[in-house]
Structure formats: C-alpha cells, structure tokens
Amino acid sequence: MNQNYDRDKLWEFPADICFKVMATNRDGIHLEVLDVVQRHAEHEQEPTSQMSRNGNYISLSFNIRVDSKEQVDALYKDVFTVDGVKMTL
C-alpha cells in the first residue's frame, strides 16, 4: 500500500501530540530524554513510563505542544543523540 501524503496538510500548528520514545533501560535515560524534550517543546506533566516485560527496555510518553514541522523534525533528530534510544513514535 502506497501512502502518499503531505504532512504539512495533515497537521495544523500549534498541535498537541503524544511523543513516545522507546529505549534501552539504564540509569538516567529518562532524565536524558526529558532534557532533550524540554529543549524542544512545552509539556504540562511528567512523562509516563512503562518497562518491558523483562525490564530491558523502557517506553516514555510525553504530551507536548509543537508549533511547526521544523520543531518536530528537530526533536526527533535530537532525541536519537541519547545513547540507548531505539525508536520514536
């Protein structure tokens, strides 16, 4: 299935989104990811987190406000500089 879409036409800014990060579970990773998110976006509450079944991975969810696609792109790019980040949604 080919999904051709223009993100600029799908999103209206400013927008409230749920930004999720999946990472290797290690001491301090949630603080490192939080630091990146705080540099790029407003968020009203602490992120929620969930450990994987065996405790090897952690999922962090942030409810954030974004103002442009450039801001979103910068956030996604910057969060991958954190050692252990595996995936974002």
N, CA, C and O atoms as a printed pandas DataFrame, in Angstrom:
     atom_number atom_name residue_name chain_id  residue_number  x_coord  y_coord  z_coord
0              1         N          MET        A               1    0.845   -1.168    0.000
1              2        CA          MET        A               1    0.000    0.000    0.000
2              3         C          MET        A               1    0.898    1.241    0.000
3              4         O          MET        A               1    1.756    1.386    0.871
4              5         N          ASN        A               2    0.709    2.101   -0.938
5              6        CA          ASN        A               2    1.480    3.329   -1.051
6              7         C          ASN        A               2    0.692    4.469   -0.418
7              8         O          ASN        A               2   -0.408    4.800   -0.859
8              9         N          GLN        A               3    1.264    5.057    0.611
9             10        CA          GLN        A               3    0.582    6.153    1.291
10            11         C          GLN        A               3    1.320    7.448    1.000
11            12         O          GLN        A               3    2.304    7.776    1.662
12            13         N          ASN        A               4    0.848    8.164    0.026
13            14        CA          ASN        A               4    1.423    9.463   -0.283
14            15         C          ASN        A               4    0.599   10.519    0.425
15            16         O          ASN        A               4   -0.603   10.648    0.194
16            17         N          TYR        A               5    1.262   11.276    1.293
17            18        CA          TYR        A               5    0.558   12.343    1.984
18            19         C          TYR        A               5    1.537   13.461    2.269
19            20         O          TYR        A               5    2.751   13.259    2.314
20            21         N          ASP        A               6    0.991   14.623    2.455
21            22        CA          ASP        A               6    1.787   15.801    2.776
22            23         C          ASP        A               6    1.547   16.116    4.249
23            24         O          ASP        A               6    0.459   16.542    4.637
24            25         N          ARG        A               7    2.576   15.902    5.058
25            26        CA          ARG        A               7    2.459   16.116    6.499
26            27         C          ARG        A               7    1.988   17.528    6.815
27            28         O          ARG        A               7    1.249   17.737    7.776
28            29         N          ASP        A               8    2.414   18.501    6.008
29            30        CA          ASP        A               8    2.017   19.884    6.253
30            31         C          ASP        A               8    0.515   20.078    6.128
31            32         O          ASP        A               8   -0.056   20.955    6.777
32            33         N          LYS        A               9   -0.125   19.271    5.302
33            34        CA          LYS        A               9   -1.571   19.393    5.135
34            35         C          LYS        A               9   -2.330   18.591    6.183
35            36         O          LYS        A               9   -3.501   18.868    6.442
36            37         N          LEU        A              10   -1.676   17.593    6.793
37            38        CA          LEU        A              10   -2.337   16.784    7.817
38            39         C          LEU        A              10   -2.324   17.458    9.184
39            40         O          LEU        A              10   -3.277   17.331    9.952
40            41         N          TRP        A              11   -1.257   18.166    9.483
41            42        CA          TRP        A              11   -1.106   18.784   10.795
42            43         C          TRP        A              11   -1.443   20.260   10.721
43            44         O          TRP        A              11   -1.101   20.954    9.764
44            45         N          GLU        A              12   -2.112   20.713   11.745
45            46        CA          GLU        A              12   -2.353   22.133   11.921
46            47         C          GLU        A              12   -1.596   22.549   13.167
47            48         O          GLU        A              12   -1.765   21.957   14.233
48            49         N          PHE        A              13   -0.765   23.564   13.031
49            50        CA          PHE        A              13    0.042   24.026   14.149
50            51         C          PHE        A              13   -0.552   25.294   14.725
51            52         O          PHE        A              13   -1.115   26.106   13.991
52            53         N          PRO        A              14   -0.431   25.475   16.043
53            54        CA          PRO        A              14    0.201   24.576   17.009
54            55         C          PRO        A              14   -0.631   23.315   17.196
55            56         O          PRO        A              14   -1.836   23.300   16.944
56            57         N          ALA        A              15    0.041   22.255   17.645
57            58        CA          ALA        A              15   -0.616   20.967   17.835
58            59         C          ALA        A              15   -0.148   20.318   19.136
59            60         O          ALA        A              15    1.014   20.444   19.524
60            61         N          ASP        A              16   -1.053   19.635   19.791
61            62        CA          ASP        A              16   -0.721   18.827   20.966
62            63         C          ASP        A              16   -0.560   17.400   20.479
63            64         O          ASP        A              16   -1.454   16.847   19.838
64            65         N          ILE        A              17    0.596   16.801   20.789
65            66        CA          ILE        A              17    0.849   15.432   20.339
66            67         C          ILE        A              17    1.397   14.597   21.495
67            68         O          ILE        A              17    1.886   15.129   22.491
68            69         N          CYS        A              18    1.306   13.301   21.339
69            70        CA          CYS        A              18    1.944   12.372   22.269
70            71         C          CYS        A              18    3.224   11.901   21.589
71            72         O          CYS        A              18    3.182   11.255   20.542
72            73         N          PHE        A              19    4.352   12.230   22.190
73            74        CA          PHE        A              19    5.667   11.868   21.665
74            75         C          PHE        A              19    6.173   10.699   22.491
75            76         O          PHE        A              19    6.327   10.818   23.707
76            77         N          LYS        A              20    6.434    9.567   21.842
77            78        CA          LYS        A              20    6.859    8.362   22.548
78            79         C          LYS        A              20    8.280    7.989   22.159
79            80         O          LYS        A              20    8.682    8.095   21.001
80            81         N          VAL        A              21    9.022    7.551   23.159
81            82        CA          VAL        A              21   10.402    7.128   22.962
82            83         C          VAL        A              21   10.570    5.749   23.572
83            84         O          VAL        A              21   10.199    5.527   24.724
84            85         N          MET        A              22   11.128    4.823   22.804
85            86        CA          MET        A              22   11.465    3.505   23.321
86            87         C          MET        A              22   12.983    3.422   23.380
87            88         O          MET        A              22   13.677    3.749   22.417
88            89         N          ALA        A              23   13.490    2.974   24.538
89            90        CA          ALA        A              23   14.938    2.976   24.745
90            91         C          ALA        A              23   15.359    1.809   25.614
91            92         O          ALA        A              23   14.547    1.184   26.296
92            93         N          THR        A              24   16.652    1.534   25.570
93            94        CA          THR        A              24   17.241    0.560   26.477
94            95         C          THR        A              24   17.085    1.093   27.888
95            96         O          THR        A              24   17.334    2.273   28.135
96            97         N          ASN        A              25   16.681    0.250   28.806
97            98        CA          ASN        A              25   16.513    0.674   30.193
98            99         C          ASN        A              25   17.880    0.730   30.874
99           100         O          ASN        A              25   18.552   -0.288   31.043
100          101         N          ARG        A              26   18.270    1.939   31.258
101          102        CA          ARG        A              26   19.516    2.121   32.000
102          103         C          ARG        A              26   19.351    3.316   32.915
103          104         O          ARG        A              26   18.484    4.161   32.690
104          105         N          ASP        A              27   20.177    3.390   33.942
105          106        CA          ASP        A              27   20.100    4.501   34.888
106          107         C          ASP        A              27   20.230    5.837   34.173
107          108         O          ASP        A              27   21.158    6.044   33.391
108          109         N          GLY        A              28   19.304    6.733   34.444
109          110        CA          GLY        A              28   19.366    8.092   33.951
110          111         C          GLY        A              28   18.834    8.341   32.562
111          112         O          GLY        A              28   18.793    9.490   32.123
112          113         N          ILE        A              29   18.422    7.302   31.852
113          114        CA          ILE        A              29   17.980    7.543   30.475
114          115         C          ILE        A              29   16.737    8.414   30.431
115          116         O          ILE        A              29   16.601    9.249   29.537
116          117         N          HIS        A              30   15.826    8.233   31.384
117          118        CA          HIS        A              30   14.610    9.054   31.363
118          119         C          HIS        A              30   14.949   10.536   31.552
119          120         O          HIS        A              30   14.280   11.394   30.976
120          121         N          LEU        A              31   15.968   10.848   32.341
121          122        CA          LEU        A              31   16.375   12.238   32.540
122          123         C          LEU        A              31   17.037   12.817   31.283
123          124         O          LEU        A              31   16.841   13.989   30.959
124          125         N          GLU        A              32   17.810   12.003   30.589
125          126        CA          GLU        A              32   18.447   12.460   29.353
126          127         C          GLU        A              32   17.411   12.739   28.271
127          128         O          GLU        A              32   17.503   13.742   27.563
128          129         N          VAL        A              33   16.426   11.854   28.142
129          130        CA          VAL        A              33   15.370   12.055   27.158
130          131         C          VAL        A              33   14.531   13.276   27.550
131          132         O          VAL        A              33   14.186   14.091   26.694
132          133         N          LEU        A              34   14.207   13.403   28.826
133          134        CA          LEU        A              34   13.449   14.554   29.312
134          135         C          LEU        A              34   14.171   15.857   28.987
135          136         O          LEU        A              34   13.534   16.829   28.581
136          137         N          ASP        A              35   15.480   15.890   29.157
137          138        CA          ASP        A              35   16.258   17.080   28.851
138          139         C          ASP        A              35   16.115   17.464   27.380
139          140         O          ASP        A              35   15.950   18.642   27.061
140          141         N          VAL        A              36   16.176   16.493   26.493
141          142        CA          VAL        A              36   16.021   16.771   25.060
142          143         C          VAL        A              36   14.624   17.314   24.778
143          144         O          VAL        A              36   14.476   18.314   24.075
144          145         N          VAL        A              37   13.614   16.670   25.316
145          146        CA          VAL        A              37   12.239   17.107   25.072
146          147         C          VAL        A              37   12.047   18.532   25.588
147          148         O          VAL        A              37   11.424   19.348   24.910
148          149         N          GLN        A              38   12.566   18.845   26.763
149          150        CA          GLN        A              38   12.405   20.182   27.323
150          151         C          GLN        A              38   13.076   21.253   26.474
151          152         O          GLN        A              38   12.627   22.399   26.469
152          153         N          ARG        A              39   14.127   20.912   25.766
153          154        CA          ARG        A              39   14.784   21.883   24.883
154          155         C          ARG        A              39   13.937   22.204   23.660
155          156         O          ARG        A              39   14.105   23.260   23.048
156          157         N          HIS        A              40   13.030   21.303   23.299
157          158        CA          HIS        A              40   12.296   21.455   22.045
158          159         C          HIS        A              40   10.810   21.754   22.191
159          160         O          HIS        A              40   10.213   22.304   21.266
160          161         N          ALA        A              41   10.193   21.415   23.313
161          162        CA          ALA        A              41    8.740   21.532   23.373
162          163         C          ALA        A              41    8.235   21.740   24.798
163          164         O          ALA        A              41    8.839   21.297   25.776
164          165         N          GLU        A              42    7.112   22.426   24.868
165          166        CA          GLU        A              42    6.416   22.575   26.147
166          167         C          GLU        A              42    5.718   21.268   26.488
167          168         O          GLU        A              42    5.168   20.595   25.617
168          169         N          HIS        A              43    5.748   20.920   27.769
169          170        CA          HIS        A              43    4.934   19.787   28.201
170          171         C          HIS        A              43    4.389   20.100   29.581
171          172         O          HIS        A              43    5.052   20.737   30.400
172          173         N          GLU        A              44    3.187   19.648   29.822
173          174        CA          GLU        A              44    2.455   20.028   31.013
174          175         C          GLU        A              44    2.701   19.113   32.204
175          176         O          GLU        A              44    2.486   19.516   33.347
176          177         N          GLN        A              45    3.136   17.922   31.960
177          178        CA          GLN        A              45    3.264   16.955   33.052
178          179         C          GLN        A              45    4.486   16.078   32.830
179          180         O          GLN        A              45    5.072   16.064   31.747
180          181         N          GLU        A              46    4.852   15.364   33.853
181          182        CA          GLU        A              46    5.965   14.425   33.744
182          183         C          GLU        A              46    5.582   13.317   32.765
183          184         O          GLU        A              46    4.405   12.978   32.640
184          185         N          PRO        A              47    6.557   12.761   32.080
185          186        CA          PRO        A              47    6.236   11.679   31.145
186          187         C          PRO        A              47    5.763   10.438   31.892
187          188         O          PRO        A              47    6.139   10.196   33.039
188          189         N          THR        A              48    4.936    9.667   31.217
189          190        CA          THR        A              48    4.585    8.365   31.766
190          191         C          THR        A              48    5.615    7.372   31.248
191          192         O          THR        A              48    6.191    7.565   30.177
192          193         N          SER        A              49    5.842    6.319   32.004
193          194        CA          SER        A              49    6.823    5.324   31.585
194          195         C          SER        A              49    6.283    3.926   31.813
195          196         O          SER        A              49    5.436    3.691   32.676
196          197         N          GLN        A              50    6.799    3.009   31.013
197          198        CA          GLN        A              50    6.415    1.612   31.148
198          199         C          GLN        A              50    7.617    0.756   30.783
199          200         O          GLN        A              50    8.256    0.963   29.751
200          201         N          MET        A              51    7.912   -0.200   31.639
201          202        CA          MET        A              51    9.018   -1.130   31.404
202          203         C          MET        A              51    8.546   -2.291   30.536
203          204         O          MET        A              51    7.375   -2.669   30.559
204          205         N          SER        A              52    9.466   -2.838   29.784
205          206        CA          SER        A              52    9.165   -4.057   29.040
206          207         C          SER        A              52    9.015   -5.213   30.033
207          208         O          SER        A              52    9.375   -5.089   31.203
208          209         N          ARG        A              53    8.500   -6.299   29.566
209          210        CA          ARG        A              53    8.238   -7.457   30.421
210          211         C          ARG        A              53    9.474   -7.895   31.212
211          212         O          ARG        A              53    9.378   -8.198   32.402
212          213         N          ASN        A              54   10.632   -7.928   30.551
213          214        CA          ASN        A              54   11.860   -8.370   31.214
214          215         C          ASN        A              54   12.686   -7.228   31.780
215          216         O          ASN        A              54   13.759   -7.453   32.341
216          217         N          GLY        A              55   12.191   -6.000   31.636
217          218        CA          GLY        A              55   12.886   -4.848   32.195
218          219         C          GLY        A              55   14.081   -4.372   31.396
219          220         O          GLY        A              55   14.870   -3.568   31.892
220          221         N          ASN        A              56   14.233   -4.851   30.167
221          222        CA          ASN        A              56   15.370   -4.447   29.347
222          223         C          ASN        A              56   15.153   -3.117   28.630
223          224         O          ASN        A              56   16.113   -2.436   28.269
224          225         N          TYR        A              57   13.883   -2.749   28.425
225          226        CA          TYR        A              57   13.542   -1.544   27.685
226          227         C          TYR        A              57   12.537   -0.717   28.473
227          228         O          TYR        A              57   11.831   -1.223   29.345
228          229         N          ILE        A              58   12.493    0.572   28.140
229          230        CA          ILE        A              58   11.534    1.474   28.755
230          231         C          ILE        A              58   10.870    2.304   27.663
231          232         O          ILE        A              58   11.507    2.696   26.685
232          233         N          SER        A              59    9.591    2.562   27.848
233          234        CA          SER        A              59    8.838    3.426   26.948
234          235         C          SER        A              59    8.482    4.686   27.727
235          236         O          SER        A              59    7.949    4.606   28.834
236          237         N          LEU        A              60    8.775    5.846   27.151
237          238        CA          LEU        A              60    8.459    7.134   27.766
238          239         C          LEU        A              60    7.484    7.865   26.858
239          240         O          LEU        A              60    7.707    7.958   25.651
240          241         N          SER        A              61    6.397    8.389   27.437
241          242        CA          SER        A              61    5.388    9.114   26.663
242          243         C          SER        A              61    5.260   10.531   27.198
243          244         O          SER        A              61    5.077   10.744   28.397
244          245         N          PHE        A              62    5.359   11.495   26.293
245          246        CA          PHE        A              62    5.266   12.909   26.629
246          247         C          PHE        A              62    4.100   13.530   25.876
247          248         O          PHE        A              62    3.983   13.348   24.664
248          249         N          ASN        A              63    3.247   14.251   26.563
249          250        CA          ASN        A              63    2.217   15.049   25.905
250          251         C          ASN        A              63    2.807   16.439   25.739
251          252         O          ASN        A              63    3.050   17.152   26.712
252          253         N          ILE        A              64    3.036   16.813   24.467
253          254        CA          ILE        A              64    3.742   18.057   24.196
254          255         C          ILE        A              64    2.976   18.930   23.217
255          256         O          ILE        A              64    2.082   18.466   22.510
256          257         N          ARG        A              65    3.345   20.202   23.192
257          258        CA          ARG        A              65    2.802   21.150   22.221
258          259         C          ARG        A              65    3.913   21.520   21.254
259          260         O          ARG        A              65    5.016   21.880   21.666
260          261         N          VAL        A              66    3.612   21.427   19.961
261          262        CA          VAL        A              66    4.578   21.786   18.926
262          263         C          VAL        A              66    3.982   22.880   18.047
263          264         O          VAL        A              66    2.768   22.971   17.862
264          265         N          ASP        A              67    4.881   23.708   17.511
265          266        CA          ASP        A              67    4.440   24.871   16.749
266          267         C          ASP        A              67    4.770   24.814   15.266
267          268         O          ASP        A              67    4.261   25.621   14.489
268          269         N          SER        A              68    5.623   23.863   14.860
269          270        CA          SER        A              68    5.987   23.781   13.446
270          271         C          SER        A              68    6.557   22.404   13.128
271          272         O          SER        A              68    6.953   21.654   14.021
272          273         N          LYS        A              69    6.587   22.092   11.841
273          274        CA          LYS        A              69    7.178   20.814   11.430
274          275         C          LYS        A              69    8.677   20.813   11.664
275          276         O          LYS        A              69    9.259   19.762   11.932
276          277         N          GLU        A              70    9.309   21.969   11.569
277          278        CA          GLU        A              70   10.739   22.064   11.829
278          279         C          GLU        A              70   11.051   21.725   13.288
279          280         O          GLU        A              70   12.059   21.084   13.581
280          281         N          GLN        A              71   10.191   22.154   14.185
281          282        CA          GLN        A              71   10.357   21.835   15.604
282          283         C          GLN        A              71   10.230   20.333   15.829
283          284         O          GLN        A              71   11.020   19.747   16.570
284          285         N          VAL        A              72    9.255   19.714   15.203
285          286        CA          VAL        A              72    9.048   18.272   15.323
286          287         C          VAL        A              72   10.261   17.525   14.763
287          288         O          VAL        A              72   10.764   16.597   15.395
288          289         N          ASP        A              73   10.725   17.926   13.590
289          290        CA          ASP        A              73   11.884   17.277   12.979
290          291         C          ASP        A              73   13.119   17.387   13.874
291          292         O          ASP        A              73   13.859   16.417   14.037
292          293         N          ALA        A              74   13.337   18.563   14.448
293          294        CA          ALA        A              74   14.500   18.770   15.322
294          295         C          ALA        A              74   14.408   17.901   16.568
295          296         O          ALA        A              74   15.413   17.347   17.013
296          297         N          LEU        A              75   13.217   17.778   17.131
297          298        CA          LEU        A              75   13.023   16.938   18.316
298          299         C          LEU        A              75   13.333   15.484   18.003
299          300         O          LEU        A              75   14.074   14.831   18.738
300          301         N          TYR        A              76   12.769   14.974   16.913
301          302        CA          TYR        A              76   13.021   13.572   16.547
302          303         C          TYR        A              76   14.505   13.331   16.296
303          304         O          TYR        A              76   15.044   12.306   16.714
304          305         N          LYS        A              77   15.170   14.264   15.617
305          306        CA          LYS        A              77   16.592   14.110   15.325
306          307         C          LYS        A              77   17.418   14.148   16.613
307          308         O          LYS        A              77   18.304   13.315   16.804
308          309         N          ASP        A              78   17.138   15.097   17.483
309          310        CA          ASP        A              78   17.928   15.293   18.701
310          311         C          ASP        A              78   17.766   14.148   19.694
311          312         O          ASP        A              78   18.723   13.785   20.379
312          313         N          VAL        A              79   16.573   13.579   19.780
313          314        CA          VAL        A              79   16.363   12.521   20.773
314          315         C          VAL        A              79   17.202   11.285   20.436
315          316         O          VAL        A              79   17.542   10.506   21.328
316          317         N          PHE        A              80   17.535   11.102   19.165
317          318        CA          PHE        A              80   18.361    9.954   18.793
318          319         C          PHE        A              80   19.831   10.148   19.155
319          320         O          PHE        A              80   20.634    9.235   18.964
320          321         N          THR        A              81   20.199   11.321   19.675
321          322        CA          THR        A              81   21.559   11.517   20.175
322          323         C          THR        A              81   21.731   10.911   21.564
323          324         O          THR        A              81   22.855   10.756   22.042
324          325         N          VAL        A              82   20.616   10.569   22.212
325          326        CA          VAL        A              82   20.665    9.940   23.539
326          327         C          VAL        A              82   21.026    8.465   23.361
327          328         O          VAL        A              82   20.344    7.728   22.649
328          329         N          ASP        A              83   22.093    8.056   24.009
329          330        CA          ASP        A              83   22.543    6.670   23.920
330          331         C          ASP        A              83   21.473    5.719   24.443
331          332         O          ASP        A              83   21.026    5.845   25.583
332          333         N          GLY        A              84   21.069    4.779   23.618
333          334        CA          GLY        A              84   20.080    3.783   24.013
334          335         C          GLY        A              84   18.707    3.978   23.410
335          336         O          GLY        A              84   17.880    3.068   23.464
336          337         N          VAL        A              85   18.436    5.158   22.827
337          338        CA          VAL        A              85   17.146    5.366   22.196
338          339         C          VAL        A              85   17.076    4.484   20.949
339          340         O          VAL        A              85   17.962    4.520   20.096
340          341         N          LYS        A              86   16.010    3.695   20.861
341          342        CA          LYS        A              86   15.859    2.732   19.767
342          343         C          LYS        A              86   14.807    3.144   18.756
343          344         O          LYS        A              86   14.954    2.882   17.563
344          345         N          MET        A              87   13.727    3.799   19.231
345          346        CA          MET        A              87   12.599    4.090   18.353
346          347         C          MET        A              87   11.796    5.252   18.921
347          348         O          MET        A              87   11.769    5.468   20.132
348          349         N          THR        A              88   11.139    6.000   18.027
349          350        CA          THR        A              88   10.216    7.045   18.448
350          351         C          THR        A              88    8.918    6.888   17.697
351          352         O          THR        A              88    8.877    6.310   16.611
352          353         N          LEU        A              89    7.870    7.398   18.277
353          354        CA          LEU        A              89    6.541    7.435   17.627
354          355         C          LEU        A              89    5.980    8.813   17.802
355          356         O          LEU        A              89    4.873    9.091   17.341
